[in-house]
């Protein structure tokens, strides 16, 4: 069996992008809350959250492999950009709606 050669220089932007995207993410907040909550040790929380992230990343890689066979990279990049733009606009709309509610009031319904 041959040796596996990895291009760590090519992996650096992937690591950086994912690492920065995950900082302050809902996943990190949930992990923080599980740690604060008690009942489980830090090691158990770390292993459970780490395993979940590895599996979710594996699903992303597998889905990317399949989708990459079905569509051109330029179309995928444009589609991903459009989805992020739409999600950003929806989050902005939700934030503005919540900003109109007074202290202790629920935001207006859609």
BABAKOL-606090 format. One record per atom (N, C-alpha, C): x, z, y; atom name; residue in one letter; residue number from 1. Coordinates in pm, 1 decimal. Example, Ala and Ser with C-alpha at 12.3 -4.5 7.8 and 13.67 -1.06 7.14 Angstrom:
2
(pt (1319.0 780.0 -569.0) 'N' 'A' 1) (pt (1230.0 780.0 -450.0) 'CA' 'A' 1) (pt (1320.0 780.0 -330.0) 'C' 'A' 1) (pt (1285.0 708.0 -225.0) 'N' 'S' 2) (pt (1367.0 714.0 -106.0) 'CA' 'S' 2) (pt (1290.0 787.0 3.0) 'C' 'S' 2) 
***
This chain:
110
(pt (84.9 0.0 -117.5) 'N' 'X' 1) (pt (0.0 0.0 0.0) 'CA' 'X' 1) (pt (89.5 0.0 123.9) 'C' 'X' 1) (pt (60.4 -87.6 220.2) 'N' 'X' 2) (pt (142.0 -100.9 340.0) 'CA' 'X' 2) (pt (115.5 8.8 441.0) 'C' 'X' 2) (pt (210.7 24.6 529.4) 'N' 'X' 3) (pt (198.1 124.5 635.1) 'CA' 'X' 3) (pt (97.1 77.7 739.2) 'C' 'X' 3) (pt (25.0 172.9 796.0) 'N' 'X' 4) (pt (-69.1 143.3 903.9) 'CA' 'X' 4) (pt (5.2 160.2 1036.0) 'C' 'X' 4) (pt (4.8 54.6 1116.3) 'N' 'X' 5) (pt (73.8 58.4 1244.5) 'CA' 'X' 5) (pt (-31.6 64.2 1354.7) 'C' 'X' 5) (pt (-18.8 162.4 1441.7) 'N' 'X' 6) (pt (-114.0 179.1 1551.7) 'CA' 'X' 6) (pt (-44.3 152.6 1684.0) 'C' 'X' 6) (pt (-116.6 88.0 1773.9) 'N' 'X' 7) (pt (-66.2 59.1 1907.3) 'CA' 'X' 7) (pt (-115.4 169.0 2001.7) 'C' 'X' 7) (pt (-34.8 274.5 2014.9) 'N' 'X' 8) (pt (-75.7 388.9 2096.0) 'CA' 'X' 8) (pt (-88.2 353.2 2243.4) 'C' 'X' 8) (pt (-10.7 256.9 2289.1) 'N' 'X' 9) (pt (-21.3 214.4 2428.5) 'CA' 'X' 9) (pt (-157.4 149.1 2453.8) 'C' 'X' 9) (pt (-207.1 72.5 2357.9) 'N' 'X' 10) (pt (-338.3 9.7 2371.8) 'CA' 'X' 10) (pt (-450.4 113.0 2357.8) 'C' 'X' 10) (pt (-424.3 222.6 2285.7) 'N' 'X' 11) (pt (-525.4 325.9 2265.4) 'CA' 'X' 11) (pt (-539.8 417.8 2386.4) 'C' 'X' 11) (pt (-439.0 424.1 2472.4) 'N' 'X' 12) (pt (-440.9 515.5 2586.4) 'CA' 'X' 12) (pt (-560.7 494.6 2679.2) 'C' 'X' 12) (pt (-594.1 370.9 2719.4) 'N' 'X' 13) (pt (-711.0 356.0 2807.4) 'CA' 'X' 13) (pt (-842.1 394.2 2739.4) 'C' 'X' 13) (pt (-850.5 373.7 2608.0) 'N' 'X' 14) (pt (-971.8 413.2 2535.4) 'CA' 'X' 14) (pt (-984.5 564.8 2537.4) 'C' 'X' 14) (pt (-874.1 633.2 2503.1) 'N' 'X' 15) (pt (-874.0 779.3 2505.1) 'CA' 'X' 15) (pt (-910.0 831.1 2643.8) 'C' 'X' 15) (pt (-845.6 777.0 2745.0) 'N' 'X' 16) (pt (-869.0 824.0 2882.3) 'CA' 'X' 16) (pt (-1013.6 804.3 2924.4) 'C' 'X' 16) (pt (-1068.6 687.9 2895.0) 'N' 'X' 17) (pt (-1207.2 658.1 2933.9) 'CA' 'X' 17) (pt (-1305.6 752.2 2865.9) 'C' 'X' 17) (pt (-1290.5 768.4 2735.6) 'N' 'X' 18) (pt (-1383.9 854.5 2661.4) 'CA' 'X' 18) (pt (-1365.6 1000.3 2702.4) 'C' 'X' 18) (pt (-1241.8 1044.4 2716.3) 'N' 'X' 19) (pt (-1215.5 1183.4 2754.5) 'CA' 'X' 19) (pt (-1277.5 1215.3 2890.0) 'C' 'X' 19) (pt (-1254.3 1128.9 2988.2) 'N' 'X' 20) (pt (-1309.6 1152.4 3121.8) 'CA' 'X' 20) (pt (-1462.1 1143.1 3122.5) 'C' 'X' 20) (pt (-1517.2 1052.0 3042.4) 'N' 'X' 21) (pt (-1663.2 1037.4 3035.6) 'CA' 'X' 21) (pt (-1728.8 1161.2 2975.0) 'C' 'X' 21) (pt (-1659.3 1227.7 2884.4) 'N' 'X' 22) (pt (-1715.9 1344.3 2817.3) 'CA' 'X' 22) (pt (-1705.0 1472.7 2899.1) 'C' 'X' 22) (pt (-1614.7 1477.5 2997.4) 'N' 'X' 23) (pt (-1601.1 1599.1 3078.6) 'CA' 'X' 23) (pt (-1730.1 1622.1 3157.6) 'C' 'X' 23) (pt (-1786.1 1739.1 3144.7) 'N' 'X' 24) (pt (-1907.9 1772.2 3217.4) 'CA' 'X' 24) (pt (-2031.5 1706.0 3158.5) 'C' 'X' 24) (pt (-2017.5 1641.6 3045.8) 'N' 'X' 25) (pt (-2127.0 1573.4 2977.6) 'CA' 'X' 25) (pt (-2221.9 1678.0 2916.5) 'C' 'X' 25) (pt (-2342.0 1633.7 2881.3) 'N' 'X' 26) (pt (-2439.4 1723.9 2817.9) 'CA' 'X' 26) (pt (-2382.9 1785.1 2690.5) 'C' 'X' 26) (pt (-2302.3 1709.2 2618.9) 'N' 'X' 27) (pt (-2241.5 1759.9 2496.2) 'CA' 'X' 27) (pt (-2150.9 1878.2 2525.4) 'C' 'X' 27) (pt (-2072.4 1867.3 2631.3) 'N' 'X' 28) (pt (-1981.4 1976.2 2666.1) 'CA' 'X' 28) (pt (-2060.1 2098.5 2712.6) 'C' 'X' 28) (pt (-2166.9 2075.6 2787.9) 'N' 'X' 29) (pt (-2249.5 2187.0 2834.1) 'CA' 'X' 29) (pt (-2315.9 2255.6 2714.6) 'C' 'X' 29) (pt (-2366.4 2176.8 2620.5) 'N' 'X' 30) (pt (-2429.4 2235.5 2500.9) 'CA' 'X' 30) (pt (-2327.4 2317.2 2421.8) 'C' 'X' 30) (pt (-2206.7 2265.2 2407.2) 'N' 'X' 31) (pt (-2101.4 2337.7 2335.2) 'CA' 'X' 31) (pt (-2067.4 2467.7 2406.8) 'C' 'X' 31) (pt (-2059.5 2461.6 2538.3) 'N' 'X' 32) (pt (-2032.9 2580.9 2618.5) 'CA' 'X' 32) (pt (-2142.6 2686.1 2595.7) 'C' 'X' 32) (pt (-2267.7 2641.0 2596.5) 'N' 'X' 33) (pt (-2379.1 2734.1 2578.2) 'CA' 'X' 33) (pt (-2380.8 2794.9 2438.1) 'C' 'X' 33) (pt (-2349.0 2714.5 2335.9) 'N' 'X' 34) (pt (-2341.8 2769.7 2200.1) 'CA' 'X' 34) (pt (-2232.2 2874.4 2190.6) 'C' 'X' 34) (pt (-2122.6 2852.6 2259.7) 'N' 'X' 35) (pt (-2012.6 2948.5 2258.0) 'CA' 'X' 35) (pt (-2052.4 3078.0 2328.3) 'C' 'X' 35) (pt (-2117.8 3066.1 2443.1) 'N' 'X' 36) (pt (-2160.8 3183.4 2520.1) 'CA' 'X' 36) (pt (-2265.9 3263.0 2444.3) 'C' 'X' 36) (pt (-2356.9 3189.4 2380.8) 'N' 'X' 37) (pt (-2471.8 3249.5 2313.2) 'CA' 'X' 37) (pt (-2431.4 3351.3 2207.9) 'C' 'X' 37) (pt (-2318.2 3331.4 2146.9) 'N' 'X' 38) (pt (-2273.6 3423.4 2044.0) 'CA' 'X' 38) (pt (-2340.0 3391.1 1911.2) 'C' 'X' 38) (pt (-2316.7 3475.0 1813.7) 'N' 'X' 39) (pt (-2371.9 3452.2 1681.4) 'CA' 'X' 39) (pt (-2277.6 3369.4 1595.0) 'C' 'X' 39) (pt (-2206.7 3277.8 1657.3) 'N' 'X' 40) (pt (-2106.1 3198.2 1587.9) 'CA' 'X' 40) (pt (-1972.7 3217.7 1658.3) 'C' 'X' 40) (pt (-1867.7 3210.4 1582.2) 'N' 'X' 41) (pt (-1735.0 3221.4 1641.2) 'CA' 'X' 41) (pt (-1694.2 3091.6 1708.6) 'C' 'X' 41) (pt (-1591.4 3100.1 1787.9) 'N' 'X' 42) (pt (-1541.2 2981.3 1858.1) 'CA' 'X' 42) (pt (-1499.5 2872.5 1760.6) 'C' 'X' 42) (pt (-1439.2 2910.7 1649.0) 'N' 'X' 43) (pt (-1394.3 2811.7 1551.8) 'CA' 'X' 43) (pt (-1513.3 2736.7 1492.3) 'C' 'X' 43) (pt (-1620.3 2808.1 1458.9) 'N' 'X' 44) (pt (-1738.9 2742.0 1403.1) 'CA' 'X' 44) (pt (-1800.9 2645.6 1503.6) 'C' 'X' 44) (pt (-1810.9 2688.3 1629.2) 'N' 'X' 45) (pt (-1866.4 2600.8 1732.8) 'CA' 'X' 45) (pt (-1776.3 2479.0 1749.7) 'C' 'X' 45) (pt (-1646.1 2500.0 1754.5) 'N' 'X' 46) (pt (-1551.6 2389.6 1770.7) 'CA' 'X' 46) (pt (-1563.0 2290.7 1655.4) 'C' 'X' 46) (pt (-1565.5 2342.3 1531.8) 'N' 'X' 47) (pt (-1572.3 2253.2 1415.5) 'CA' 'X' 47) (pt (-1705.3 2178.1 1409.4) 'C' 'X' 47) (pt (-1815.3 2245.7 1438.4) 'N' 'X' 48) (pt (-1946.3 2179.4 1435.4) 'CA' 'X' 48) (pt (-1956.1 2072.3 1544.2) 'C' 'X' 48) (pt (-1917.0 2106.9 1666.5) 'N' 'X' 49) (pt (-1923.7 2010.7 1777.0) 'CA' 'X' 49) (pt (-1824.6 1895.9 1754.4) 'C' 'X' 49) (pt (-1706.1 1927.4 1707.9) 'N' 'X' 50) (pt (-1606.3 1823.9 1681.2) 'CA' 'X' 50) (pt (-1650.6 1727.3 1572.9) 'C' 'X' 50) (pt (-1709.3 1780.5 1466.9) 'N' 'X' 51) (pt (-1759.5 1695.8 1358.9) 'CA' 'X' 51) (pt (-1871.7 1605.2 1408.9) 'C' 'X' 51) (pt (-1961.4 1660.6 1489.7) 'N' 'X' 52) (pt (-2070.5 1580.5 1546.0) 'CA' 'X' 52) (pt (-2016.0 1467.6 1632.8) 'C' 'X' 52) (pt (-1915.8 1497.5 1715.2) 'N' 'X' 53) (pt (-1856.2 1394.1 1800.3) 'CA' 'X' 53) (pt (-1786.1 1286.5 1718.3) 'C' 'X' 53) (pt (-1716.7 1326.4 1612.7) 'N' 'X' 54) (pt (-1648.7 1229.0 1527.9) 'CA' 'X' 54) (pt (-1750.9 1137.9 1460.4) 'C' 'X' 54) (pt (-1859.5 1194.7 1408.8) 'N' 'X' 55) (pt (-1962.7 1113.3 1343.5) 'CA' 'X' 55) (pt (-2032.4 1021.0 1443.2) 'C' 'X' 55) (pt (-2063.6 1072.3 1562.0) 'N' 'X' 56) (pt (-2127.7 989.3 1664.6) 'CA' 'X' 56) (pt (-2035.3 875.2 1706.9) 'C' 'X' 56) (pt (-1906.7 904.0 1718.1) 'N' 'X' 57) (pt (-1809.9 800.2 1753.2) 'CA' 'X' 57) (pt (-1799.5 697.6 1641.1) 'C' 'X' 57) (pt (-1801.8 744.1 1517.8) 'N' 'X' 58) (pt (-1799.2 652.4 1403.3) 'CA' 'X' 58) (pt (-1919.1 559.3 1403.4) 'C' 'X' 58) (pt (-2036.2 612.7 1436.0) 'N' 'X' 59) (pt (-2155.2 527.6 1446.8) 'CA' 'X' 59) (pt (-2138.1 424.8 1557.7) 'C' 'X' 59) (pt (-2080.1 466.9 1669.5) 'N' 'X' 60) (pt (-2056.1 374.7 1779.7) 'CA' 'X' 60) (pt (-1960.9 262.7 1740.6) 'C' 'X' 60) (pt (-1855.9 297.2 1667.9) 'N' 'X' 61) (pt (-1759.9 196.9 1623.3) 'CA' 'X' 61) (pt (-1826.8 100.4 1524.2) 'C' 'X' 61) (pt (-1903.8 154.8 1429.8) 'N' 'X' 62) (pt (-1971.8 69.5 1332.0) 'CA' 'X' 62) (pt (-2072.7 -22.7 1400.5) 'C' 'X' 62) (pt (-2149.9 32.0 1493.6) 'N' 'X' 63) (pt (-2246.5 -49.9 1566.7) 'CA' 'X' 63) (pt (-2174.8 -155.8 1649.6) 'C' 'X' 63) (pt (-2063.7 -118.0 1711.2) 'N' 'X' 64) (pt (-1985.7 -213.7 1789.4) 'CA' 'X' 64) (pt (-1932.5 -326.6 1703.6) 'C' 'X' 64) (pt (-1893.1 -295.2 1581.9) 'N' 'X' 65) (pt (-1843.7 -397.4 1489.7) 'CA' 'X' 65) (pt (-1953.7 -498.0 1457.5) 'C' 'X' 65) (pt (-2073.2 -447.9 1428.7) 'N' 'X' 66) (pt (-2185.2 -535.3 1394.3) 'CA' 'X' 66) (pt (-2230.0 -616.9 1515.2) 'C' 'X' 66) (pt (-2250.0 -549.2 1627.7) 'N' 'X' 67) (pt (-2295.2 -618.0 1748.9) 'CA' 'X' 67) (pt (-2190.5 -718.7 1795.3) 'C' 'X' 67) (pt (-2063.3 -685.0 1779.1) 'N' 'X' 68) (pt (-1955.7 -775.7 1817.3) 'CA' 'X' 68) (pt (-1956.6 -905.8 1738.2) 'C' 'X' 68) (pt (-2009.1 -901.2 1617.7) 'N' 'X' 69) (pt (-2020.6 -1022.5 1537.1) 'CA' 'X' 69) (pt (-2137.9 -1108.8 1581.6) 'C' 'X' 69) (pt (-2235.9 -1047.2 1648.1) 'N' 'X' 70) (pt (-2358.9 -1117.4 1684.5) 'CA' 'X' 70) (pt (-2360.7 -1170.2 1826.9) 'C' 'X' 70) (pt (-2276.6 -1117.2 1913.4) 'N' 'X' 71) (pt (-2283.1 -1156.6 2055.0) 'CA' 'X' 71) (pt (-2142.6 -1170.4 2112.1) 'C' 'X' 71) (pt (-2131.8 -1249.7 2216.3) 'N' 'X' 72) (pt (-2005.0 -1269.0 2285.9) 'CA' 'X' 72) (pt (-1970.9 -1145.0 2369.0) 'C' 'X' 72) (pt (-1842.5 -1109.4 2380.2) 'N' 'X' 73) (pt (-1802.4 -991.5 2457.6) 'CA' 'X' 73) (pt (-1851.6 -993.3 2602.4) 'C' 'X' 73) (pt (-1852.7 -1109.8 2666.6) 'N' 'X' 74) (pt (-1897.3 -1117.6 2806.3) 'CA' 'X' 74) (pt (-2044.6 -1079.5 2818.8) 'C' 'X' 74) (pt (-2124.7 -1124.0 2723.0) 'N' 'X' 75) (pt (-2267.7 -1091.0 2723.6) 'CA' 'X' 75) (pt (-2286.0 -941.5 2701.4) 'C' 'X' 75) (pt (-2207.6 -884.3 2609.5) 'N' 'X' 76) (pt (-2215.9 -740.2 2582.7) 'CA' 'X' 76) (pt (-2176.1 -658.7 2705.0) 'C' 'X' 76) (pt (-2069.5 -700.7 2773.8) 'N' 'X' 77) (pt (-2025.7 -628.2 2894.2) 'CA' 'X' 77) (pt (-2132.6 -634.4 3002.2) 'C' 'X' 77) (pt (-2190.8 -751.6 3021.4) 'N' 'X' 78) (pt (-2296.1 -766.6 3122.2) 'CA' 'X' 78) (pt (-2418.4 -683.3 3084.4) 'C' 'X' 78) (pt (-2455.2 -685.0 2957.4) 'N' 'X' 79) (pt (-2569.6 -606.1 2911.0) 'CA' 'X' 79) (pt (-2546.2 -457.1 2926.5) 'C' 'X' 79) (pt (-2425.6 -412.5 2891.5) 'N' 'X' 80) (pt (-2392.9 -270.2 2906.1) 'CA' 'X' 80) (pt (-2395.5 -230.5 3052.6) 'C' 'X' 80) (pt (-2341.2 -316.0 3138.6) 'N' 'X' 81) (pt (-2343.6 -287.9 3282.5) 'CA' 'X' 81) (pt (-2484.9 -277.7 3335.0) 'C' 'X' 81) (pt (-2572.0 -367.4 3288.5) 'N' 'X' 82) (pt (-2711.3 -365.1 3330.9) 'CA' 'X' 82) (pt (-2781.3 -237.7 3284.9) 'C' 'X' 82) (pt (-2756.7 -197.7 3160.9) 'N' 'X' 83) (pt (-2818.0 -74.5 3108.8) 'CA' 'X' 83) (pt (-2770.2 46.1 3189.4) 'C' 'X' 83) (pt (-2639.7 54.6 3218.0) 'N' 'X' 84) (pt (-2588.1 166.5 3297.4) 'CA' 'X' 84) (pt (-2646.9 166.4 3437.6) 'C' 'X' 84) (pt (-2663.1 48.6 3495.3) 'N' 'X' 85) (pt (-2721.9 37.9 3628.3) 'CA' 'X' 85) (pt (-2866.4 87.3 3627.7) 'C' 'X' 85) (pt (-2943.2 45.3 3529.1) 'N' 'X' 86) (pt (-3083.3 87.5 3518.7) 'CA' 'X' 86) (pt (-3091.7 238.3 3498.1) 'C' 'X' 86) (pt (-3009.1 291.4 3407.0) 'N' 'X' 87) (pt (-3010.1 436.7 3383.8) 'CA' 'X' 87) (pt (-2970.0 512.5 3510.0) 'C' 'X' 87) (pt (-2871.0 461.7 3582.4) 'N' 'X' 88) (pt (-2829.3 525.1 3707.2) 'CA' 'X' 88) (pt (-2940.4 526.9 3809.7) 'C' 'X' 88) (pt (-3011.9 415.6 3821.7) 'N' 'X' 89) (pt (-3124.0 409.3 3916.5) 'CA' 'X' 89) (pt (-3236.3 504.7 3876.3) 'C' 'X' 89) (pt (-3264.2 513.8 3746.8) 'N' 'X' 90) (pt (-3367.7 607.0 3700.4) 'CA' 'X' 90) (pt (-3327.8 751.7 3727.9) 'C' 'X' 90) (pt (-3200.4 785.0 3704.1) 'N' 'X' 91) (pt (-3153.2 920.3 3732.4) 'CA' 'X' 91) (pt (-3156.7 949.5 3882.0) 'C' 'X' 91) (pt (-3120.2 851.9 3962.6) 'N' 'X' 92) (pt (-3125.0 868.0 4107.2) 'CA' 'X' 92) (pt (-3268.6 891.8 4153.1) 'C' 'X' 92) (pt (-3362.2 813.1 4099.7) 'N' 'X' 93) (pt (-3503.7 830.1 4134.7) 'CA' 'X' 93) (pt (-3553.0 969.8 4095.9) 'C' 'X' 93) (pt (-3514.2 1014.7 3977.2) 'N' 'X' 94) (pt (-3554.8 1148.1 3931.5) 'CA' 'X' 94) (pt (-3495.4 1256.2 4022.1) 'C' 'X' 94) (pt (-3368.5 1240.5 4058.9) 'N' 'X' 95) (pt (-3304.4 1338.1 4146.4) 'CA' 'X' 95) (pt (-3368.6 1342.1 4283.6) 'C' 'X' 95) (pt (-3402.3 1226.5 4336.8) 'N' 'X' 96) (pt (-3468.9 1222.8 4467.4) 'CA' 'X' 96) (pt (-3607.2 1285.3 4459.5) 'C' 'X' 96) (pt (-3676.8 1261.2 4351.0) 'N' 'X' 97) (pt (-3810.1 1319.3 4332.4) 'CA' 'X' 97) (pt (-3801.0 1471.4 4325.2) 'C' 'X' 97) (pt (-3700.5 1523.0 4252.6) 'N' 'X' 98) (pt (-3683.1 1667.8 4242.1) 'CA' 'X' 98) (pt (-3641.6 1727.1 4375.9) 'C' 'X' 98) (pt (-3567.3 1651.2 4454.6) 'N' 'X' 99) (pt (-3523.4 1698.5 4584.4) 'CA' 'X' 99) (pt (-3637.2 1719.8 4682.8) 'C' 'X' 99) (pt (-3750.9 1652.2 4661.8) 'N' 'X' 100) (pt (-3866.9 1667.6 4750.4) 'CA' 'X' 100) (pt (-3947.2 1792.4 4721.7) 'C' 'X' 100) (pt (-3931.0 1849.5 4603.0) 'N' 'X' 101) (pt (-4005.9 1969.5 4567.3) 'CA' 'X' 101) (pt (-3944.8 2088.9 4642.5) 'C' 'X' 101) (pt (-4030.0 2174.8 4688.7) 'N' 'X' 102) (pt (-3983.2 2294.5 4757.5) 'CA' 'X' 102) (pt (-3933.1 2397.7 4660.3) 'C' 'X' 102) (pt (-3874.6 2507.8 4710.8) 'N' 'X' 103) (pt (-3823.9 2612.7 4620.7) 'CA' 'X' 103) (pt (-3937.2 2668.4 4533.9) 'C' 'X' 103) (pt (-3914.5 2672.5 4404.4) 'N' 'X' 104) (pt (-4012.5 2726.6 4312.0) 'CA' 'X' 104) (pt (-4125.9 2631.6 4278.9) 'C' 'X' 104) (pt (-4125.1 2511.3 4335.6) 'N' 'X' 105) (pt (-4230.8 2415.2 4307.6) 'CA' 'X' 105) (pt (-4182.2 2314.2 4203.2) 'C' 'X' 105) (pt (-4276.5 2265.1 4125.1) 'N' 'X' 106) (pt (-4245.3 2160.8 4030.7) 'CA' 'X' 106) (pt (-4237.2 2027.0 4104.3) 'C' 'X' 106) (pt (-4150.7 1937.1 4060.0) 'N' 'X' 107) (pt (-4145.5 1804.4 4124.8) 'CA' 'X' 107) (pt (-4275.4 1729.8 4100.4) 'C' 'X' 107) (pt (-4311.9 1637.9 4189.1) 'N' 'X' 108) (pt (-4433.6 1561.6 4169.4) 'CA' 'X' 108) (pt (-4428.5 1479.6 4042.5) 'C' 'X' 108) (pt (-4541.9 1459.7 3979.4) 'N' 'X' 109) (pt (-4548.7 1381.0 3856.1) 'CA' 'X' 109) (pt (-4542.3 1232.4 3887.9) 'C' 'X' 109) (pt (-4497.1 1156.3 3790.8) 'N' 'X' 110) (pt (-4486.2 1010.4 3810.1) 'CA' 'X' 110) (pt (-4621.2 944.1 3812.0) 'C' 'X' 110) 
***
